[in-house]
Amino acid sequence: MKNKKLFVTGTNTEVGKTYVTCEMLKHLVKSKKSTAAFKPVETGCNNKNRILQPNDSKQFYEILGKTLSLDLINPFRFIPPISPNRAIRLAKKNITLNDYCKKLNLLNTRDYILIEGAGGVCSPLSCDGLNIDFAKKVKMDSILIARDEIGVINNVILSINTFKKYKLKLKAIVLNRINTKQPCGMNNIKELRNFTNIPIIQIIKGEPTERAVKKLLNLTLLR
């Protein structure tokens, strides 16, 4: 079969992209699917014995049972916890979307590839493009992760409009409720469904995720 790629992006940083990606990976591995994970660039890495250790990508490495090298999963790393584009420039390097594509092609032996961006939809990912530009270049379908909190409706609608502008398929929206204490009466799923027909899946911290993750995979990679 031709492999299937899914881009995991967010409305912002710290919305739970890595958490959702990890949960999807766990389910695919448990189902014995031929799976890879790819994070083209990671910032905020730790310097251990002169080797940069990526926090997010290392989780993917462990979930995949160390069947892929960390360098294949995450080829480019930087210490400053800033945008990849800025980190690249401060390091006096020139890393482009084409560089990411070449590294991604090394994973084409796997049937399913989950690709996590850095930051939000329009965060600068390389010297010549944003996360959304990378999704466009690879012709990937995407899912959007958003924090289930006040302000998320605005952020999700802006992101949806960006996908429309780029003529890219947004297959699902994940509302990730990190803070379980919510204002009385708030119902972001109900409100967002008045503005979009894109499937919306909710994940709540501390509650079982298996059903939500299975539904998310069936909507995106497995159908």
C-alpha positions, 0 to 999 in steps of 0.5 A: 500500500502507498503510505499515509501521512498525517500532519499534526499541527495546533492553534498555538504552542503548548496545546497538546500536539505531542500528547495527541501524537503519542496517543495515536502512535500507541494505538497504531503500535498496539494494532501492529501497524507499520508506523513511523513518527517524524518531527522535522525540527525540535527546539528546547533540546537538552545538551547532554555530553555534547549531544542534543536530546529532544524531549518530544521526539524521544517519546516517539522513539520510546513508543515505537520500541526504538525501531527507528533511530532518533535521528530519523524521527527528528533530524534537526535540533536546537537548544533555544526554546524558540521558533525553529526559524529563529533558532536556525538563523541564530545557529547560522544555518540554512534549513529549508522545507526541502531539507525536511522533505528529504529526511521524511522520504527516508521513512517511506518504508512505513505504512503510516507516518505521523508528522508533528509540526512545531508551534501553531499552523502559521509558526515559522518552521524553516528558513523558507516556510511555515508549518502550513507551507510544509503540509502543502509541500508534502500534500498532507492531510492534517489534524488541528489540536487546540486547547479547550479553553476561553478563546479557542473558538477564535483560534480554531476559526482562524486556523480553519480559514488558513487551511481553506486559503491553502486549499488543504484538507483539515480532517479533524479538530481535537479540543484538548482540555488540559485544565479541567476546571472550566467556566460555568456554561462554556461549551466550545464543541457545541459553539464550534459546530455552528461554524464548521462541519469538520469532525471535532473530538474532545480529549479531557485530561485524566479521562480515558482517551482510547475511544477518542483516539480510535475515532480520530484514527478512523477519521484520518489514517485508517479509512 
